């Protein structure tokens, strides 16, 4: 057994000083932790505010940019000049002869049993109405143009159609507008390839809610001769 030569009072005093040293060390450690935490939080807030400011400054520049190639305008945007027909009045019988459609290009009605291939097909020559209407029934968008369309517009529209399943394009003499877009029961005349209504029409009507046969194939039908 060990023997402590100090008196009980001295032992108590030493123990009290030891506790004071421990308490002081603990208080210093806690103070350091609080300071470190405050510094870290302050740095975080500074960085967060800095990033928010940068994003705010960058936002107007992004908003000022027009949609880049390949991007589509919002489908819920208005399509000025859009003409619509009552889907219930657009008959869908399969016929083998010609059909006298009341609009040019047609947007629905009786049609040939064979659809026009519409998997991004760009036709250089006019195509039969009765086969094109069947493609519209499958949910495709049909881009048509007259000889008054500029070569640049034709090329840009062809590029757009070429990368869009459920779409097709062909020349169409006799239509009212230079460039027109048609879907089942819907049609609009646009000013050219850069008209924002082109993106909106594609976004809204490619396999859109107007489609009588959604998901029906756009391949295996009638192609270019």
Secondary structure as the mmCIF struct_conf table of DSSP 4:
data_model
#
loop_
_struct_conf.conf_type_id
_struct_conf.id
_struct_conf.beg_label_comp_id
_struct_conf.beg_label_asym_id
_struct_conf.beg_label_seq_id
_struct_conf.end_label_comp_id
_struct_conf.end_label_asym_id
_struct_conf.end_label_seq_id
BEND BEND1 UNK A 6 UNK A 6
HELX_RH_AL_P HELX_RH_AL_P1 UNK A 8 UNK A 64
BEND BEND2 UNK A 65 UNK A 65
HELX_LH_PP_P HELX_LH_PP_P1 UNK A 66 UNK A 68
TURN_TY1_P TURN_TY1_P1 UNK A 69 UNK A 70
TURN_TY1_P TURN_TY1_P2 UNK A 75 UNK A 76
BEND BEND3 UNK A 77 UNK A 77
TURN_TY1_P TURN_TY1_P3 UNK A 80 UNK A 81
STRN STRN1 UNK A 83 UNK A 84
HELX_RH_3T_P HELX_RH_3T_P1 UNK A 87 UNK A 89
BEND BEND4 UNK A 90 UNK A 90
STRN STRN2 UNK A 94 UNK A 94
BEND BEND5 UNK A 96 UNK A 97
BEND BEND6 UNK A 102 UNK A 105
BEND BEND7 UNK A 108 UNK A 110
STRN STRN3 UNK A 111 UNK A 111
BEND BEND8 UNK A 113 UNK A 114
HELX_LH_PP_P HELX_LH_PP_P2 UNK A 115 UNK A 115
STRN STRN4 UNK A 116 UNK A 116
HELX_LH_PP_P HELX_LH_PP_P3 UNK A 117 UNK A 117
STRN STRN5 UNK A 119 UNK A 122
BEND BEND9 UNK A 124 UNK A 125
HELX_RH_AL_P HELX_RH_AL_P2 UNK A 129 UNK A 137
TURN_TY1_P TURN_TY1_P4 UNK A 138 UNK A 139
STRN STRN6 UNK A 141 UNK A 145
TURN_TY1_P TURN_TY1_P5 UNK A 147 UNK A 148
BEND BEND10 UNK A 149 UNK A 149
HELX_RH_AL_P HELX_RH_AL_P3 UNK A 151 UNK A 162
TURN_TY1_P TURN_TY1_P6 UNK A 163 UNK A 163
BEND BEND11 UNK A 165 UNK A 166
STRN STRN7 UNK A 167 UNK A 171
TURN_TY1_P TURN_TY1_P7 UNK A 173 UNK A 174
BEND BEND12 UNK A 176 UNK A 178
STRN STRN8 UNK A 179 UNK A 183
TURN_TY1_P TURN_TY1_P8 UNK A 184 UNK A 185
STRN STRN9 UNK A 186 UNK A 190
BEND BEND13 UNK A 191 UNK A 192
TURN_TY1_P TURN_TY1_P9 UNK A 193 UNK A 194
HELX_RH_AL_P HELX_RH_AL_P4 UNK A 196 UNK A 205
TURN_TY1_P TURN_TY1_P10 UNK A 206 UNK A 207
TURN_TY1_P TURN_TY1_P11 UNK A 209 UNK A 210
TURN_TY1_P TURN_TY1_P12 UNK A 212 UNK A 215
BEND BEND14 UNK A 218 UNK A 221
STRN STRN10 UNK A 222 UNK A 222
#
